[in-house]
Amino acid sequence: MDKVGETTLEISLSALSYNYRYLKSTLSTETKFLAVVKAFAYGSDMVAVATKLEALGVDYFAVAYVKEGILLRKAGITSPILVLHPQETNFEQLIASCLEPSLYSPRILKSFLATAKAHKQTNYPIHLKFNTGLNRLGFWENDVAHIVKTLGTEKALRITSVFSHLAASEDVQEKAFSLGQIKTFTAICESLKSALGYMPIRHMLNTSGIINYPQAQFDMVRSGIGLYGFGNDKEIDSKLRPVATLKTIISQLHKIEPGETVGYNRAYAANGYRTTATLPIGHADGIGRQYGNGKTKVVIHGQPAPIIGNVCMDMIMVDVTHIPCKEGDEVLVFGAGQSAETFADNGNSISYELLTAISQRVKRVILE
Ligand SMILES: *Cc1c(COP(=O)(O)O)cnc(C)c1O
């Protein structure tokens, strides 16, 4: 493989396909698959990922915000796109790009209905989000009558799907709570059905839900992190492949004498002769300060090199005393060889946060 030459995030579309097929294989054949590609497809490349998944036959996409959906439309994605958390101010753009809003409160429903009517829409697809215990976004169970009454008989909007979100799908200790959420959601779906005369598409499970609550697939599942190679569980992680690999290079080597310090605020003090390597990646690239001061390591020629001292905006320094290496050599931050989940965990974080934090100034390379 060619050396990277600069900090690079490699995105493996074959790993993505593999994960998609693996997740699909755990579902019943009728279950639809919604791919969550918000936040630049979890920090990778939203357009490349969505284009690949569309070719693989994914049924639906979801993004968090209207802006993200517009980017997908501009790139030629024609599949339906659910916008999980739209804001009133973007409703006209949302309609102009044929994006489908999640409506989650009486206020947002009323406002979207008015916009759709003003634009002479009929049967515009909407998705109703119900709160069953996460207490983040969503209508309450007893809002069903109000919703159906508000929609009236004019048919400006059509409820395409109804959904909810588990609060602790990865946590087996919270099984009773999750089962309670599933039960509440089932009741909501039934009361909607009797009020509407039809059953919208029902969906509740994220990646860990797919793994832990196969009985609650309803009509569709929503997977994000699993597509990118992680499942909040070591065993699941071992069945998936990481899509993103973050690499960088050694810019400079330094010989440090005992008592000398390295980096801002002299946070690292050498207690012997040390060789340090300076790498062109810092907190502005998404490697936050919590990863510094020995908390995490990068991998150079297969060997661990701990990050020493404080993480700078554009650089980190690592200890390579025991690693034969030279300036220009390649460095693995995470990917195959050092899991992003492990790297994140050592900095008291999670794969989701680490992946989505990789900033837009990091070069992306798409591997087929
Ligand atoms: C982000 C998100 C998902 C994806 O969750 P994963 O754990 O990444 O699979 C699913 N549903 C909703 C509502 C989300 O916000």
The ligand as a Tripos MOL2 file, in Angstrom:
@<TRIPOS>MOLECULE
LIG
   15    15     1     0     0
SMALL
NO_CHARGES

@<TRIPOS>ATOM
      1 C1        -28.2970    8.3060   15.3900 C.3       1 LIG1
      2 C2        -29.5860    7.5930   15.4990 C.ar      1 LIG1
      3 C3        -29.6660    6.2240   15.1640 C.ar      1 LIG1
      4 C4        -28.4550    5.3610   14.8560 C.3       1 LIG1
      5 O1        -28.0070    4.7480   16.0380 O.3       1 LIG1
      6 P1        -26.7720    3.7230   16.0270 P.3       1 LIG1
      7 O2        -26.5810    3.3950   17.4590 O.co2     1 LIG1
      8 O3        -25.6230    4.4900   15.4560 O.co2     1 LIG1
      9 O4        -27.1580    2.5770   15.1770 O.co2     1 LIG1
     10 C5        -30.9230    5.6330   15.1400 C.ar      1 LIG1
     11 N1        -32.0270    6.3460   15.4850 N.ar      1 LIG1
     12 C6        -31.9750    7.6400   15.8540 C.ar      1 LIG1
     13 C7        -33.2170    8.3470   16.2340 C.3       1 LIG1
     14 C8        -30.7540    8.3040   15.8870 C.ar      1 LIG1
     15 O5        -30.6900    9.5790   16.2760 O.3       1 LIG1
@<TRIPOS>BOND
     1     1     2 1
     2     2     3 ar
     3     2    14 ar
     4     3     4 1
     5     3    10 ar
     6     4     5 1
     7     5     6 1
     8     6     7 2
     9     6     8 1
    10     6     9 1
    11    10    11 ar
    12    11    12 ar
    13    12    13 1
    14    12    14 ar
    15    14    15 1
@<TRIPOS>SUBSTRUCTURE
     1 LIG1         1 GROUP 0 **** ****
